[in-house]
Amino acid sequence: MVRYLTGEEVESVVSFGADMGLAEEGAGDGPDTAVTLLRLTIVAIASIDNSRRSRHYDQRAEVFGPGGVVCVENQPAVARPETDDDIPFFAQRYRDSYLAEMSAFVECVRRDRQPEVSGNDGRAALVLALAALRSYREGRPVTVSEAGG
């Protein structure tokens, strides 16, 4: 998402995480709360905050620059009185987005067009995730080239 929003590549990643003692069974050996910083090729830094355990389900993007700020707000939650969980699972919340994504893919196949998101974009996301994991485990910044980029 950072690459998409900025149009820039990432040079290095540093990730800090903690297991707050709330790890879910089968969730793996990683942290349940993390902050990741990305140094971009332009003079910019991006931060990503994650928590698998927060009761406040929130995802948004905010870009701050010399000309102001642009915010992509969180989709509002809709209360469901029949459950304790007032926020539907992400698959229901973003149903329209997933349908649009699948429709775009089908159109690319039908019209023999390249998709907007390439295999290189998918690989770059994987490399950044691996760099973040390595940084967390080794306790140091990791360059994208170290992680396979």
WOKA-V842233 format. One record per pair of residues at least 4 apart in sequence whose ideal C-beta (glycine too) atoms are under 8 Angstrom apart, sorted by sequence separation. I is the first residue (numbers start at 1). J is the second residue. D is the distance in Angstrom with one decimal. If there is no record, write none. Layout:
BEGIN
I,J,D + I,J,D
END
This chain:
BEGIN
1,5,6.1 + 2,6,6.0 + 3,7,7.6 + 19,23,5.7 + 23,27,5.2 + 30,34,7.9 + 40,44,4.4 + 54,58,7.7 + 65,69,7.4 + 88,92,4.1 + 89,93,7.1 + 90,94,5.7 + 91,95,6.8 + 94,98,5.9 + 95,99,6.3 + 96,100,6.3 + 97,101,6.3 + 98,102,6.4 + 99,103,6.2 + 100,104,6.3 + 101,105,6.5 + 102,106,6.4 + 103,107,6.4 + 104,108,6.5 + 105,109,6.7 + 106,110,6.1 + 107,111,5.8 + 108,112,7.8 + 114,118,7.0 + 117,121,4.8 + 118,122,7.4 + 119,123,6.3 + 120,124,6.2 + 121,125,6.6 + 122,126,6.6 + 123,127,6.3 + 124,128,6.5 + 125,129,6.4 + 126,130,6.3 + 127,131,6.3 + 128,132,6.4 + 129,133,6.4 + 130,134,6.2 + 131,135,6.2 + 132,136,6.4 + 133,137,6.3 + 134,138,5.8 + 135,139,7.6 + 138,142,7.2 + 142,146,5.2 + 143,147,7.3 + 145,149,5.9 + 3,8,6.9 + 27,32,7.1 + 39,44,8.0 + 40,45,7.0 + 64,69,5.0 + 80,85,7.1 + 88,93,5.3 + 108,113,4.6 + 117,122,7.1 + 135,140,6.4 + 142,147,5.7 + 144,149,3.7 + 3,9,6.6 + 39,45,5.9 + 40,46,6.5 + 63,69,6.7 + 80,86,6.1 + 87,93,7.4 + 107,113,7.1 + 108,114,6.9 + 135,141,6.2 + 3,10,6.8 + 38,45,6.8 + 62,69,6.3 + 63,70,4.7 + 79,86,4.7 + 91,98,7.1 + 108,115,4.8 + 135,142,4.5 + 2,10,6.8 + 24,32,7.8 + 37,45,5.9 + 38,46,4.3 + 62,70,7.4 + 63,71,7.9 + 78,86,7.8 + 80,88,6.9 + 134,142,4.8 + 23,32,5.5 + 37,46,7.2 + 38,47,7.7 + 62,71,5.0 + 77,86,5.7 + 22,32,5.7 + 37,47,5.4 + 38,48,7.3 + 61,71,7.2 + 62,72,7.7 + 77,87,4.3 + 78,88,6.9 + 105,115,6.4 + 132,142,7.8 + 19,30,8.0 + 36,47,7.2 + 37,48,7.9 + 60,71,6.7 + 61,72,4.3 + 77,88,7.7 + 104,115,6.8 + 131,142,4.5 + 19,31,5.4 + 20,32,5.5 + 35,47,6.5 + 36,48,4.5 + 60,72,5.8 + 104,116,7.2 + 131,143,7.5 + 134,146,7.3 + 17,30,6.8 + 18,31,5.3 + 19,32,5.8 + 20,33,5.6 + 35,48,7.2 + 60,73,5.6 + 131,144,6.0 + 134,147,6.1 + 17,31,2.8 + 18,32,7.5 + 19,33,8.0 + 35,49,5.4 + 36,50,7.5 + 60,74,4.6 + 18,33,5.2 + 34,49,7.6 + 35,50,7.7 + 59,74,5.9 + 131,146,7.1 + 17,33,6.4 + 18,34,7.6 + 34,50,4.9 + 58,74,5.1 + 128,144,7.1 + 131,147,3.6 + 17,34,3.8 + 33,50,7.0 + 34,51,7.7 + 127,144,6.1 + 130,147,4.7 + 16,34,6.6 + 17,35,7.6 + 33,51,4.6 + 75,93,5.7 + 130,148,6.5 + 131,149,7.5 + 15,34,5.9 + 16,35,5.2 + 32,51,6.7 + 33,52,7.5 + 75,94,7.3 + 128,147,7.5 + 15,35,7.2 + 16,36,7.8 + 32,52,4.6 + 33,53,6.7 + 57,77,7.0 + 127,147,5.1 + 15,36,4.2 + 32,53,5.0 + 127,148,5.2 + 128,149,7.7 + 14,36,7.2 + 15,37,7.5 + 127,149,4.1 + 13,36,6.3 + 14,37,5.0 + 13,37,7.2 + 13,38,5.6 + 27,52,6.8 + 124,149,6.7 + 12,38,7.6 + 13,39,7.7 + 12,39,4.7 + 10,38,4.7 + 11,39,4.9 + 24,52,7.2 + 10,39,6.9 + 11,40,6.7 + 10,40,5.8 + 11,41,5.7 + 57,87,4.5 + 9,40,7.0 + 10,41,7.5 + 22,53,4.7 + 8,40,4.6 + 9,41,4.9 + 8,41,5.1 + 20,53,6.1 + 6,40,6.1 + 8,42,5.0 + 2,38,5.7 + 6,42,7.2 + 8,44,7.1 + 10,46,7.9 + 2,40,7.4 + 6,44,6.7 + 6,46,7.3 + 2,46,4.4 + 2,48,7.5 + 5,61,6.1 + 6,63,7.5 + 5,63,6.0 + 1,61,6.5 + 38,128,7.2 + 36,132,4.9 + 34,132,7.8 + 36,135,7.7 + 34,136,6.9 + 39,141,7.9 + 30,133,7.2 + 31,136,6.6 + 30,136,7.3 + 9,124,7.7 + 13,128,6.2 + 4,121,7.9 + 15,132,4.1 + 3,121,7.2 + 10,128,5.9 + 13,131,4.1 + 15,133,7.3 + 12,131,7.6 + 13,132,5.1 + 17,136,4.9 + 15,135,4.3 + 16,136,7.0 + 3,124,6.2 + 14,135,5.1 + 15,136,4.4 + 3,125,7.8 + 13,135,5.4 + 14,140,7.3 + 14,141,4.2 + 13,141,6.8 + 14,142,7.4 + 12,141,5.0 + 13,142,5.4 + 12,142,6.5 + 12,143,4.7 + 13,144,7.2 + 11,143,6.5 + 12,144,6.6 + 11,144,6.2 + 10,144,5.6 + 13,147,7.5 + 9,144,7.4
END
